[in-house]
């Protein structure tokens, strides 16, 4: 069983959603106010996935009448599983709009929940050692929560066991990130590490073939015929993989792109690469 670390302290259960947490010593990461704070999840898929996840502690559910109706299946599933959940509070859409970043598509649902328990990379590696074709996605300074969320969704769709990212220069698991992940944040662990270069070395020593994705790669993923455990490493848009990160990879691969626009958004590149790895397996 995966060993989970205790979650980082959440805001008090009595705190009104949307109120500043006011937690002394809490670490802040890129994303800012536009990303929303970690405790608030919104949108049908993220809320339904969190509501039915035994690892989530849910403290308050705010919903419009239509939003609550759309969540009926998840409510029944959690009830059947015996999960302890608060009684939903029916409210107006304008109240939900007030709690969230401008333009947030909440679909009539906002859930106040504690952070998920954190998981160590060594636990992911230990589980992956029992799967010959295990795939882990490693992100090098990908800071946009929408991109990280979309990568989580692709990881879930193509069977990757985790998404790994540095503890610094990476977004927190906010409502914005969870909305982009469309529920995948509840099933694919988002693993935080202190030193990316050292973690890549540990992955290589554990039997993972570390493949960096960059336009400078001599071969495409399709030509590499990867069969064993793979750590797929992707860099931020614009700057790409850092030099030290590339040096820690076993090989640099590229996607067969071309034409007037020869590059892809990092989340799109992740989806294409994960599909290719799934096809090779």
C-alpha positions as CSV (number, residue, x, y, z in Angstrom):
1,X,0.0,0.0,0.0
2,X,1.2,3.5,-0.8
3,X,2.6,5.3,2.3
4,X,1.0,8.8,2.5
5,X,2.4,11.7,4.4
6,X,0.0,13.7,6.5
7,X,-1.5,16.5,4.4
8,X,-0.3,20.1,4.9
9,X,-2.4,21.9,7.4
10,X,-5.7,23.1,5.9
11,X,-7.7,26.2,6.9
12,X,-10.0,25.7,9.9
13,X,-13.2,23.9,9.1
14,X,-15.2,26.8,10.6
15,X,-13.6,29.3,8.2
16,X,-15.9,30.7,5.5
17,X,-14.9,29.6,2.0
18,X,-13.1,32.4,0.2
19,X,-11.9,34.0,3.4
20,X,-8.1,34.5,3.5
21,X,-6.6,31.5,5.2
22,X,-4.3,33.5,7.5
23,X,-2.1,30.5,8.2
24,X,1.3,31.5,9.7
25,X,4.3,29.9,8.0
26,X,2.3,28.6,5.0
27,X,4.4,28.3,1.9
28,X,3.2,30.2,-1.1
29,X,3.9,29.0,-4.7
30,X,3.4,30.4,-8.2
31,X,-0.2,30.7,-9.3
32,X,-1.4,33.6,-7.3
33,X,-4.9,34.8,-6.7
34,X,-6.0,33.8,-10.2
35,X,-5.4,30.1,-9.4
36,X,-7.6,30.2,-6.3
37,X,-6.6,28.8,-2.9
38,X,-6.0,25.0,-2.5
39,X,-9.0,24.4,-0.3
40,X,-11.7,25.3,-2.9
41,X,-12.5,22.9,-5.7
42,X,-15.1,23.8,-8.3
43,X,-16.8,22.2,-11.3
44,X,-18.7,19.0,-11.7
45,X,-15.8,16.6,-12.4
46,X,-13.4,17.8,-9.8
47,X,-16.0,18.0,-7.1
48,X,-17.6,14.6,-7.9
49,X,-14.1,13.0,-7.9
50,X,-13.1,14.6,-4.6
51,X,-16.5,13.8,-3.0
52,X,-16.1,10.1,-3.8
53,X,-12.4,9.9,-2.9
54,X,-11.9,8.3,0.6
55,X,-8.6,10.2,0.9
56,X,-10.4,13.6,0.8
57,X,-11.7,15.3,3.9
58,X,-14.6,17.4,2.7
59,X,-15.8,20.2,5.0
60,X,-18.4,22.1,3.1
61,X,-20.3,21.8,-0.2
62,X,-22.0,24.9,-1.7
63,X,-24.2,24.3,-4.7
64,X,-27.0,25.8,-6.7
65,X,-30.1,23.6,-7.1
66,X,-29.0,22.7,-10.7
67,X,-25.5,21.9,-9.5
68,X,-26.7,19.7,-6.7
69,X,-28.9,17.8,-9.2
70,X,-25.9,17.2,-11.5
71,X,-23.9,15.8,-8.5
72,X,-26.6,13.2,-7.6
73,X,-24.6,10.2,-8.8
74,X,-21.5,11.1,-6.7
75,X,-23.7,11.8,-3.6
76,X,-25.2,8.4,-3.9
77,X,-21.8,6.8,-4.5
78,X,-20.3,8.4,-1.4
79,X,-23.3,7.5,0.7
80,X,-23.1,3.9,-0.4
81,X,-19.4,3.8,0.4
82,X,-20.1,5.1,3.9
83,X,-18.0,8.2,3.5
84,X,-18.4,11.0,6.0
85,X,-19.6,14.0,4.1
86,X,-21.2,17.3,5.2
87,X,-24.8,18.2,4.2
88,X,-24.8,20.3,1.0
89,X,-25.7,24.0,1.3
90,X,-27.9,25.3,-1.5
91,X,-27.0,28.8,-2.5
92,X,-27.1,31.3,-5.4
93,X,-24.7,31.3,-8.3
94,X,-23.6,34.8,-7.5
95,X,-22.4,33.6,-4.1
96,X,-20.2,31.0,-5.8
97,X,-18.9,33.6,-8.3
98,X,-17.8,35.7,-5.3
99,X,-15.7,32.9,-3.8
100,X,-13.7,32.1,-7.0
101,X,-11.3,33.7,-9.4
102,X,-12.9,35.8,-12.1
103,X,-14.2,33.6,-15.0
104,X,-14.0,30.3,-13.0
105,X,-16.5,27.8,-14.5
106,X,-17.9,26.3,-11.4
107,X,-21.1,24.7,-12.9
108,X,-22.9,25.5,-9.7
109,X,-20.6,23.5,-7.4
110,X,-17.9,24.6,-4.9
111,X,-16.3,22.2,-2.5
112,X,-14.2,23.2,0.5
113,X,-11.8,20.3,1.1
114,X,-8.5,19.6,2.9
115,X,-5.5,18.9,0.7
116,X,-4.8,15.4,-0.4
117,X,-2.2,13.5,1.6
118,X,1.2,13.8,0.0
119,X,3.0,10.8,-1.4
120,X,6.8,10.2,-1.6
121,X,8.5,9.5,-4.9
122,X,10.1,6.3,-3.3
123,X,6.6,4.9,-2.8
124,X,5.7,5.5,-6.4
125,X,8.9,3.9,-7.5
126,X,8.3,0.9,-5.2
127,X,4.8,0.3,-6.7
128,X,6.2,0.9,-10.2
129,X,8.8,-1.8,-9.8
130,X,5.9,-4.3,-9.8
131,X,4.8,-3.0,-13.3
132,X,7.1,-3.6,-16.2
133,X,5.6,-0.9,-18.3
134,X,5.2,1.8,-15.6
135,X,5.4,5.4,-16.8
136,X,6.0,8.5,-14.6
137,X,5.7,12.0,-15.9
138,X,8.4,14.5,-14.6
139,X,7.9,18.2,-15.1
140,X,10.8,20.7,-15.1
141,X,9.5,24.1,-14.0
142,X,6.1,23.9,-15.6
143,X,4.4,26.6,-13.7
144,X,1.0,27.1,-15.4
145,X,-1.7,25.3,-13.3
146,X,-3.8,24.8,-16.5
147,X,-0.9,22.9,-18.1
148,X,-0.2,20.8,-15.0
149,X,-3.9,20.0,-14.7
150,X,-4.2,19.0,-18.4
151,X,-1.0,16.8,-18.0
152,X,-2.6,15.1,-15.0
153,X,-5.7,14.4,-17.1
154,X,-3.6,12.8,-19.9
155,X,-1.6,10.9,-17.3
156,X,-4.8,9.4,-16.0
157,X,-6.1,8.6,-19.5
158,X,-2.9,6.8,-20.6
159,X,-2.1,5.0,-17.4
160,X,0.8,6.9,-16.0
161,X,1.3,6.2,-12.3
162,X,2.3,9.7,-11.1
163,X,3.2,13.3,-12.1
164,X,6.4,14.5,-10.4
165,X,7.3,18.2,-10.1
166,X,9.7,20.3,-8.0
167,X,8.5,21.7,-4.7
168,X,9.5,25.1,-5.9
169,X,8.6,26.8,-9.2
170,X,5.5,24.7,-9.5
171,X,1.8,25.4,-8.8
172,X,-0.1,24.1,-5.9
173,X,-3.1,21.8,-6.3
174,X,-5.7,24.6,-6.4
175,X,-9.2,24.6,-7.7
176,X,-8.0,25.9,-11.1
177,X,-5.5,23.1,-11.5
178,X,-8.1,20.5,-10.4
179,X,-10.6,21.9,-12.8
180,X,-8.1,21.5,-15.7
181,X,-7.4,18.0,-14.5
182,X,-11.2,17.2,-14.7
183,X,-11.0,14.7,-11.7
184,X,-7.6,13.2,-12.5
185,X,-6.1,14.9,-9.5
186,X,-7.9,12.4,-7.3
187,X,-6.5,9.3,-9.1
188,X,-3.0,10.3,-10.3
189,X,-0.7,11.4,-7.5
190,X,1.0,14.8,-7.8
191,X,4.4,14.1,-6.2
192,X,6.6,16.9,-5.1
193,X,10.4,16.6,-4.9
194,X,13.1,18.9,-3.5
195,X,15.8,18.3,-6.2
196,X,14.8,17.3,-9.7
197,X,18.3,16.3,-10.9
198,X,18.8,14.0,-7.9
199,X,15.4,12.5,-8.3
200,X,16.1,11.7,-11.9
201,X,19.3,9.9,-10.8
202,X,17.2,8.0,-8.3
203,X,14.7,7.0,-11.0
204,X,17.5,5.8,-13.3
205,X,19.0,3.7,-10.4
206,X,15.5,2.2,-9.8
207,X,15.4,1.0,-13.4
208,X,13.5,3.8,-15.1
209,X,14.7,4.9,-18.5
210,X,14.6,8.7,-18.3
211,X,13.6,10.3,-21.6
212,X,13.6,14.0,-21.9
213,X,11.3,15.5,-24.6
214,X,12.9,18.3,-26.6
215,X,13.1,19.4,-30.3
216,X,16.9,18.7,-30.2
217,X,16.3,15.0,-29.8
218,X,18.0,12.8,-32.4
219,X,15.2,10.2,-32.4
220,X,11.4,10.2,-32.0
221,X,9.7,8.3,-29.3
222,X,8.3,5.8,-31.9
223,X,11.8,4.9,-33.0
224,X,13.1,4.3,-29.5
225,X,10.8,1.3,-29.0
226,X,10.6,1.7,-25.2
227,X,9.2,-1.3,-23.4
228,X,10.3,-1.1,-19.8
229,X,9.7,1.5,-17.1
230,X,9.9,5.1,-18.4
231,X,10.2,8.5,-16.8
232,X,9.0,11.0,-19.3
233,X,10.6,14.4,-18.6
234,X,9.1,17.6,-20.0
235,X,10.2,21.2,-19.6
236,X,8.5,24.6,-19.4
237,X,7.2,26.3,-22.5
238,X,9.8,28.6,-24.1
239,X,12.8,27.6,-22.0
240,X,12.2,23.9,-22.3
241,X,14.4,21.4,-20.3
242,X,17.2,22.9,-18.3
243,X,20.7,21.8,-19.1
244,X,21.2,19.9,-15.8
245,X,17.9,18.2,-16.3
246,X,18.9,17.1,-19.8
247,X,22.2,15.8,-18.5
248,X,20.4,13.5,-16.1
249,X,18.3,12.0,-18.8
250,X,19.3,8.7,-20.5
251,X,18.2,10.1,-23.9
252,X,16.5,13.1,-25.4
253,X,13.6,12.3,-27.8
254,X,11.4,14.5,-30.0
255,X,8.0,14.4,-31.5
256,X,7.6,14.2,-35.3
257,X,6.3,17.8,-35.6
258,X,6.9,20.0,-38.5
259,X,5.3,22.7,-40.7
260,X,5.1,26.4,-40.0
261,X,4.5,25.7,-36.3
262,X,6.9,23.0,-35.2
263,X,6.2,22.9,-31.5
264,X,3.4,22.1,-29.2
265,X,2.0,23.4,-25.9
266,X,3.6,21.3,-23.1
267,X,0.3,19.7,-22.1
268,X,-0.4,18.8,-25.7
269,X,3.1,17.4,-26.1
270,X,2.6,15.4,-22.9
271,X,-0.6,13.9,-24.3
272,X,1.0,12.9,-27.6
273,X,4.0,11.4,-25.9
274,X,1.9,9.5,-23.3
275,X,-0.2,8.1,-26.2
276,X,2.9,7.0,-28.0
277,X,4.3,5.3,-24.8
278,X,0.9,3.5,-24.3
279,X,1.0,2.3,-27.9
280,X,4.5,0.9,-27.5
281,X,3.5,-1.0,-24.4
